[in-house]
Amino acid sequence: MRIHFAAPTLIRAGAETMLVQLAAGLQRLGHDVEITCLEEAGPQADRVIQAGVLLHSLPVPGLRPLVWSGGLRRHFRSRRPDVLHVHGSPGQWVKSLRACPRTACTVATVHGLRGDESRRVMALMRWAARHTDVVAAVSRELRDRLAPTWQVPASAVRVLHNGIDVERFASHPRNGRFRARIGCPPDVPLVAMVGRLEEIKRPVDLVDAFAMVRVRLTTARLVFVGDGSLRGAIMAQAAAHGMGDVVHVTGFLPSLEEAYPDFDVVVVPSRFEGTSLALLEAMAAGVPVVATDVGGNVDVVDGGRCGLLVPPLQPAALAQAITTSLEQHAFLAGQVARAREHVASSYSERAMIQAYDALYRETVASRR
């Protein structure tokens, strides 16, 4: 099949990483895969090109969905896709659908809802959902919210989980190189958050929680592996707690799989979440996890069987769960083993690629 993805850009974030993995996997299956970025290519462009996927950058000024873009329509028509798979904001989704050739089947993946979308945004989403052949949600919780919110039949919303390369993260022993990089001794408890440092991820909540953890575990350290607009706020908050020398921000790392074994617990303190790739990666690597009970997190940790869940926006509860993870290793051994099995069976990259391949084939066959 000719499969064409439309997305804003390929930044280093969960939804964009999933898109890159999916495109590369479908290319390996023998499909002709292309990606069109409606803003700019972004820092993951090299990964796409190395996978043999054709990449286009076609900025659409303003991205206002009701402004017709003849250039985008001519572009999609020239590519003649069997499937147009859309990711991104409601405005970009609508604009892609309006420019899409009528012969193409349309699929859209929704990676999350904040819950505070404006009426205009919700109206755009409802229009887009009604004009899309299949809407895919990355978690059951998200599917259950989409159907009534967008006024579309539940049968039109499918659950397709994000996936990771399980073997990549499960095959690395603890070697201490990451700890050496940040000056953390091998016997010191190390708490980590992996991901974008943005408000929706609530990294400052983790700083406040960690200050409570340090009251009991005085040598513990905290590291943020990622970057974003809150980097300065994180370090300022750490300094306010007197922890400026034990809180680290590394920026993005190209070889995350080698860093995970050096962590003692990985925390996902998000306010909203679809399916967290960092959570899946940590579980595959055998690292205990603590996550907020939002979005797809409850499914990823299998209702608490594979990790500790806490309410969002509650640093005290987060601190208690982190302390438990650092102190009760024997108790968590069973969770870690179940977590590895759960990710391998339900959240592998291979399963994700096969699921989308089957969805495309079904949708194209139905249209024909």
C-alpha positions in Angstrom: 0.0 0.0 0.0 1.0 3.7 -0.4 0.8 5.0 3.2 1.1 8.7 3.8 1.5 10.3 7.3 0.6 13.9 8.0 2.0 15.5 11.2 3.1 18.9 12.4 6.8 18.1 13.0 9.0 15.3 14.3 10.2 16.6 17.6 11.5 14.3 20.4 8.3 13.4 22.0 6.2 10.3 22.5 3.7 10.8 19.7 6.3 11.7 17.2 8.6 8.9 18.2 5.7 6.4 17.8 5.1 7.8 14.3 8.7 7.4 13.3 8.8 3.8 14.6 5.5 3.0 12.8 6.6 4.5 9.5 9.9 2.7 9.6 8.2 -0.6 10.5 5.7 -0.3 7.7 8.5 0.4 5.3 10.2 -2.8 6.4 7.0 -4.7 5.6 7.2 -3.6 2.0 4.8 -0.6 1.9 5.6 2.7 0.2 5.7 5.1 3.2 6.0 8.9 3.2 5.6 11.6 5.9 4.6 15.2 5.3 5.4 17.7 8.1 3.1 20.6 8.1 5.4 22.8 10.1 9.0 21.6 9.9 10.8 18.3 9.7 12.2 18.4 13.3 15.1 16.7 15.0 13.9 13.1 14.2 14.1 13.7 10.4 17.4 11.8 10.1 15.9 8.6 11.6 13.1 8.7 9.1 15.5 9.2 6.1 17.8 6.4 7.4 14.7 4.1 7.5 14.1 4.7 3.8 10.9 6.7 4.4 10.4 9.7 2.0 10.1 12.9 4.0 8.4 16.1 2.9 8.3 19.5 4.7 5.3 21.6 3.5 4.6 24.4 5.9 1.0 25.6 5.9 1.0 29.2 7.1 -1.0 29.7 10.3 -2.4 26.2 10.1 -5.9 27.7 10.3 -8.2 24.8 9.3 -10.7 26.9 7.4 -8.1 28.5 5.1 -7.9 26.5 1.9 -4.5 25.2 0.9 -4.4 24.3 -2.7 -0.7 23.5 -2.4 -1.4 20.8 0.2 -4.2 19.3 -1.9 -2.0 19.2 -5.0 0.8 17.6 -2.9 -1.5 14.8 -1.6 -3.0 14.2 -5.0 0.5 13.8 -6.6 1.4 11.2 -3.9 -1.8 9.2 -4.6 -1.9 7.5 -1.1 -4.1 4.5 -0.4 -4.1 5.6 3.3 -3.7 9.1 4.8 -2.8 8.7 8.5 -3.1 12.0 10.4 -1.4 13.0 13.7 -1.4 16.4 15.3 -3.7 19.3 16.3 -7.4 19.5 15.4 -6.6 22.3 12.9 -4.0 20.3 11.1 -6.2 17.3 11.1 -9.1 19.2 9.5 -6.8 20.8 6.9 -5.3 17.4 6.0 -8.7 15.9 5.6 -9.9 18.7 3.4 -6.9 18.4 1.1 -6.9 14.6 1.0 -7.9 12.8 -2.3 -11.3 11.2 -2.0 -9.8 7.9 -3.1 -7.7 7.6 0.0 -8.8 6.0 3.2 -8.3 8.2 6.3 -7.0 7.2 9.7 -6.2 9.5 12.6 -4.4 8.6 15.9 -5.4 10.6 18.9 -2.6 10.6 21.5 -4.3 12.4 24.3 -6.9 14.9 25.5 -6.2 17.6 28.1 -9.8 17.9 29.2 -9.8 21.7 28.9 -10.2 22.1 25.2 -12.1 25.1 24.0 -15.5 24.9 22.2 -13.9 25.8 18.9 -11.3 23.0 19.3 -14.0 20.5 20.2 -16.1 21.5 17.2 -13.1 20.9 14.9 -12.5 17.5 16.5 -16.1 16.5 16.0 -16.0 17.5 12.4 -12.7 15.7 11.8 -13.9 12.5 13.5 -17.1 12.4 11.4 -15.0 12.7 8.2 -12.4 10.1 9.1 -12.8 6.5 8.3 -11.2 5.2 11.5 -10.1 7.1 14.7 -7.4 5.3 16.7 -7.0 6.0 20.4 -3.8 4.9 22.2 -5.6 3.8 25.4 -8.9 2.4 26.5 -9.4 5.5 28.7 -9.0 7.8 25.8 -11.4 5.7 23.6 -14.0 5.9 26.3 -13.7 9.7 26.4 -13.6 10.2 22.7 -16.8 8.5 21.6 -19.3 10.5 23.7 -17.2 13.7 23.5 -17.0 13.7 19.8 -20.5 12.3 19.2 -19.2 9.5 17.0 -20.1 5.8 17.3 -17.8 3.8 19.7 -17.3 1.3 16.8 -15.5 4.0 14.9 -12.9 4.5 17.6 -10.3 1.7 17.8 -7.7 1.1 20.6 -4.3 0.7 19.2 -1.5 0.8 21.8 1.8 2.5 21.2 4.7 0.1 21.2 8.5 0.0 21.9 11.4 -2.1 20.8 11.3 -4.3 23.9 14.6 -6.1 23.2 16.4 -2.8 22.8 15.6 -1.8 26.4 15.7 -5.3 28.0 19.2 -6.2 26.9 21.5 -3.8 28.7 23.1 -4.4 32.1 23.9 -1.8 34.7 27.3 -0.4 33.9 27.4 2.9 35.8 28.4 5.1 32.8 25.3 7.3 33.1 25.9 7.8 36.8 29.5 8.7 36.1 28.3 11.3 33.6 26.3 13.2 36.3 28.7 12.4 39.2 26.3 10.1 41.0 28.0 7.3 43.1 26.9 3.7 42.4 25.3 3.2 45.9 23.2 6.4 45.8 19.5 6.1 45.1 18.8 7.7 41.7 15.3 8.8 40.8 14.6 9.7 37.1 12.0 11.3 34.9 12.4 10.8 31.1 10.6 13.1 28.7 9.7 16.7 27.7 10.0 19.3 30.5 6.6 20.9 29.9 3.7 21.8 32.1 1.5 18.9 31.0 4.3 16.5 32.3 4.4 18.3 35.7 8.1 18.0 36.4 8.0 20.7 39.1 5.6 18.4 41.1 8.4 15.8 41.0 10.9 18.3 42.4 8.5 19.1 45.3 8.0 15.4 45.9 11.7 14.7 45.8 12.3 17.3 48.6 10.0 15.1 50.8 11.9 12.0 49.8 15.2 13.5 50.8 13.9 14.0 54.4 14.1 10.2 54.7 16.6 9.3 52.1 19.2 12.0 52.5 21.6 10.9 49.8 19.1 10.4 47.0 19.5 12.2 43.7 17.1 13.3 41.0 17.7 13.4 37.2 15.6 14.8 34.4 16.5 13.2 31.1 15.0 15.5 28.5 14.5 19.2 27.9 11.8 21.8 27.5 10.5 25.2 28.5 10.5 24.4 32.3 14.2 23.5 32.5 14.9 26.8 34.3 11.9 26.5 36.6 13.0 23.0 37.6 16.4 24.2 38.6 15.0 27.3 40.4 12.6 25.1 42.4 15.4 22.7 43.3 17.5 25.6 44.5 14.6 26.9 46.6 14.5 23.5 48.3 18.3 23.5 48.9 18.8 20.7 46.3 20.6 22.6 43.5 23.6 20.2 43.7 21.6 16.9 43.7 19.0 17.6 40.9 20.4 17.2 37.3 19.0 18.0 33.8 20.8 16.2 31.1 18.9 17.1 28.0 17.9 14.4 25.5 20.1 11.3 25.2 20.5 9.3 21.9 21.1 6.0 23.7 18.4 5.9 26.4 18.5 2.1 26.6 22.0 2.3 28.2 20.9 4.8 30.9 17.8 3.1 32.3 19.7 0.4 34.2 21.4 3.1 36.3 18.0 4.4 37.5 16.5 3.0 40.8 13.0 4.3 39.9 11.4 6.1 37.0 8.6 8.5 37.7 5.9 9.7 35.3 4.2 12.6 37.1 2.0 13.8 34.2 -1.2 15.6 34.5 -2.5 14.1 31.2 -1.1 11.1 29.4 -2.0 8.9 26.4 0.5 6.0 26.5 3.8 7.0 28.0 6.8 5.6 26.1 9.1 6.4 29.0 6.9 4.2 31.2 7.0 1.3 28.8 10.8 1.7 28.3 11.5 1.7 32.0 9.3 -1.4 32.6 11.0 -3.2 29.7 14.4 -2.3 31.2 13.4 -3.8 34.6 13.2 -0.5 36.5 10.5 0.1 39.1 8.0 2.8 38.0 5.7 5.3 39.7 3.1 7.0 37.6 0.1 9.2 38.0 -3.3 7.5 37.6 -4.2 9.4 34.3 -4.9 8.4 30.8 -3.3 5.1 29.6 -1.0 4.8 32.6 -3.4 2.5 34.5 -3.4 0.1 31.5 0.3 0.2 31.1 1.0 -0.7 34.7 -2.0 -3.2 34.6 -4.0 -1.5 37.3 -1.1 -1.4 39.7 0.3 -4.9 39.2 3.3 -3.6 37.4 4.0 -0.3 39.1 2.7 2.2 41.7 -0.1 4.6 40.8 -0.8 7.9 42.6 -3.3 10.7 42.0 -2.1 13.5 39.8 -1.0 16.9 41.2 -0.3 15.5 44.7 3.4 15.7 45.4 3.0 14.1 48.9 1.5 11.0 47.4 4.2 10.9 44.8 6.9 11.2 47.5 5.4 8.3 49.4 5.4 6.0 46.3 8.9 7.0 45.4 10.1 6.2 48.9 8.4 2.8 48.9 10.0 2.0 45.5 13.5 2.9 46.9 13.1 1.0 50.2 11.1 -2.1 49.4 13.2 -3.9 46.8 11.9 -7.4 47.6 8.3 -6.3 47.5 8.8 -4.7 44.1 10.7 -7.7 42.5 7.4 -9.3 41.5 6.1 -6.0 40.0 9.3 -5.7 37.9 9.0 -9.2 36.6 5.3 -8.8 35.7 6.1 -5.4 34.1 8.6 -6.9 31.7 6.1 -9.7 30.7 3.3 -7.2 30.3 5.2 -4.8 28.0 6.5 -7.7 25.9 3.0 -9.2 25.4 0.9 -6.0 25.0 3.1 -3.1 24.0 5.8 -4.3 21.6 6.7 -2.3 18.5 6.1 -5.4 16.4 2.5 -5.7 17.7 1.8 -2.0 17.1 3.1 -2.2 13.5 1.1 -5.4 12.8 -2.1 -3.8 14.3 -1.9 -0.7 12.1 -1.0 -2.8 9.0 -4.2 -4.9 9.7 -6.2 -1.8 10.2 -5.1 -0.2 6.9 -5.8 -3.4 5.0 -9.3 -3.7 6.5 -10.1 -0.1 5.8 -8.9 -0.2 2.2 -10.7 -3.4 1.6 -13.9 -2.0 3.0 -13.6 1.2 0.9 -13.1 -0.9 -2.3 
